[in-house]
Amino acid sequence: MPELEWDEGRGVDADGGADQCVASAQDLVRWGETLAAIARTGLGFTESLYERERFEEILAVAGEIRAAASTQLALEGQPAGSRVPGDLVNEWLRQVGSGVPGYVTPKIAVGAVVGDEDGRILLVQRADSGVWLYPTGWADVGYSAAEVAVKEVREETGISTEPMRLVMVLDGLRIGITQIPLYSLVFQLRPLGGQLVPHPLECSDVGWFAEDELPSPLAGAGMWKDHAFRAIRGEPVDVLFDRPRQPVWRQPEEEREERAE
């Protein structure tokens, strides 16, 4: 096996030769979270002591991977989670359920693409990370997905809206907007009124932005920006979704470049 060293968030062989092993910090996040989900689901279903020990070992490996990812993200100046493997493992163990409730699945977030009459998009700056993104939040029990979109826009920006159509279904880990496994359902909404007021706890700022005047840093813009503005302009658009990868466990170079834009 070639010796690896880190270079700008990627693992490359020490000689820089053709046997490069390309893995970004976000790749490590996805791999670590996937292993942790497999192990926690196994712990939720098994009654075998032997299997429990194996799943706990997998959790330990997942913790090392996630901690390494957090260290790399911190070096890159990006939001990072815990860098202590044991803390990660203990938190995962506390989340283990029993049976079907213990089957680990991605969380569901709901986002909103809102455009005004001048073709500008409504964006919020997250208070926790400083990153800009369209309004988004966790799906709440008792609400439909479209109702959550309307509620999140109102809470985060002060703008009242009505839903028009579903425009995107995205994997949050894949586009790099989160370190938590989630699927994001993104609706296009029409503004009805209101005044821009950022949520006092969740948002540092909020505003309308033209396509050529977008703020920075803007999360995952290379994956969704063009599609969102086509929808705002009223162009016919299909629902944007993440195409299957080949191979599944490696991010294609072109997708990595898109996410970095």
N, C-alpha and C positions, 0 to 999 in steps of 0.2 A: 504494500500500500504506500503511495507517495506521501511524503511529509507535507502537511498543510500549514499554510499561514494565512492570516486575514489580510485582505486588501480591499478597502472601501466597501466593507460589508459583504465581501464574497470570499469564499475559501478557494485558494488556488494552490497548485503544487509549487513547491519551493523553487523549482527551476523555471516556472512560468511557461512550461511546455504545453504540448497538445493534450496532455492528460488532465486538463483543468477540471476541478470539481467546483462548479459554480453554485453557491448557496447564499442567499441573502439572509439578513436577520429575520425578515418576514417569513421566509421559508422555514427557518428554525421555529418560529412561533407556531406556524401551522402544524409542523411535524410534532412538536411537543404537545400541543393541545389535542391533536388526534390520538396520540398514544395515551394521553391522560384520559380521554373520553372512552377509549376501548377498555382501559383498565378499570375505570370507575363503573362502567356498565357491567363488566364481568363480576366485579365485587358485589354489585346489586343483585345478581342472579345466582351466583354459586353458593353452595353450602359446603364445598370441599375445602378443607384447611390447606391442602396442597395447592389448589388453584388460587386461593386467596394470597398465599405467599408469593406465587408467580406474578399475580396482578399487582401486588404491592411493589415488587421489584421493577415492573414496567413503569409504575408511577415514579419510582426513584429516578429511572433513566429519563423519563419525561421532564422531571424537575430540573435535571442537569441541562437538558436541551433548552428549556424555557429560560433558565437563568443565564445561559450563554447568550441567548437572543437578547435578553434585557441588557446585558452588559454591552453588546454591540450596538443596540439602539441608543443607549446612553452616550456612547462614544460618538455616534453620528448626530447627537443633539436632538434626538427624537424622544417622545414620551416613552418611558420604559416601566415595566412592572418590577416585581421583586427579583433581586439577584441572589437570593438565598434559596437553594433547592429544597431544603427541609421545610421552610415556610410554605412554599408552593405545595409540597406533598401534603402537609398537614391540612391546608385549606381544601385541597381536593378530597381528602379523606372525610372531612366534615360534611361534604356535599353528597356523599354516597347515599343513595336511597335503596329501597328494597323492591325487587320486581319491576314492573312496568314504570313506576315513578322514578326508578333508578336508571332508566335507559337515558343516556346522555345524548342530547340533540342540540343543534345550534339554537341560540335565542333568536327571537324575531324582533327586528326594528322596523319602524315605518318612517319613511322620509317624504319630503315634499319639494317638488320643483314648482316654484311660483314665479311667474313672469308678469311685469307690468306692461302698460300700453306702449312704453318706449322700448320694449324688448329686453329690459334688464332683468336679472335674476336676483331673488331674495336669498341672502346668505347670512349666516350667524358665525361669530367667532366663539369657539368653545372656551369657557372659563378655565377648564382644567388643563387644557393643552395649548391654547392659543391658536389652534388650527381652525381654518374657515371651512364651512361645509353648508349645504342646504339644511334647513331645519329637519331634525330627526329625533326619534325617541323610541323607547321600548313599547311594544304592543301591550296594551292594558286589557286585563280580563273584563268582559262585559261590553267592550267597544268593538265595532267592526274595524278593519284595517283603515278604511277611508275615514272613519270617524276619528281615529287616532291621528291621522295626518292633519285634519282640520284642527284638532285640539293642540297638537304640538306647535303648529304655526302660530296659533293665537297665543299660546303660553310663552313661546320663545321670542316672538317678534312684535306682538300686539296687533297683527294684521288678521282680519276675518277673511275666510276663503270658502270656496265650494269646490269639491272634487270634480275633475273632468274625466280622467282616465289613468290607468296604470301604465307607467312608461318604462320602469326598470325593476328587475329582480336580481340583486347583486349579492355576492359573497363578500362580507366585510373583511375577512382575512385576506382574500385574494386582491382586493383593491387597496389594501393597506390603511383603512380608516379605523381599524380597531385591532386590539390583541385578544379580544373575546370572540369566540366562534359565533357568528351571527349571519342570518340572511336579512337583507334589507329590501322591503317592498317600497318602491318609490312611486308616488302618485304625482300627476300634474294637477295643480290647483289654480283656480282663478281668484284673484284678489277682489274683495267686495268693499273694503274700507278699513279704517283704523289708522292709528299712528304708530310709527316705529318706536317700540320700547323693548329693549333687551331684557330677558329674564334676569332678575337680580342675582341669582345664584348660578345659573347654568351658562349664561352668555356674557362675554365681555363687551361685545359690540354687535351691531346688526345693520344691514344696509342693502340698497339696491345697486347692482353692478352690471355695467355693460360687458359684453364678451371680451372686449379689448382692454378692459380696466379691472380685471379680477384681482382680488387681494391675495396676499401670500403670507404663510403657506396655505395652500388649498388642497385638502385631502383627496387623493385619488383622482384628480381632475382629468388625467389622461384617459381614464376609463369611462367617464360619464359626461364631461363638459359639452362636447360637440352634440351628443344626443339630446341633452337637456335644452340647448339653445335651438335645435331644430324643432323640438316640441313647442317651445315658447313662440317661435315664428309661425306656428300653425302648420308646419310641414307634416305630411303623413309619415308617421314613424311606427315601427313595430315595437313590441316590448323588448328592451335590451336585456340580455341575460348572459351569464358567463358560459362560454362554450366549453365543452369537455376538453381537457388537456391530454396531450399525449407526449410524454408519460404523465400520469395524473400527479405524481409527487414531485415534479420539477416544474418550476415556472419558466415558460418560454422566454427567450431573451427579448423578443419584441414586446411581450406583455410587461416585462420589467421596465422597459424603456417608456412605455405608455404611462405606467403608474408614476414614473419619476417626473413626467412633464408638468 
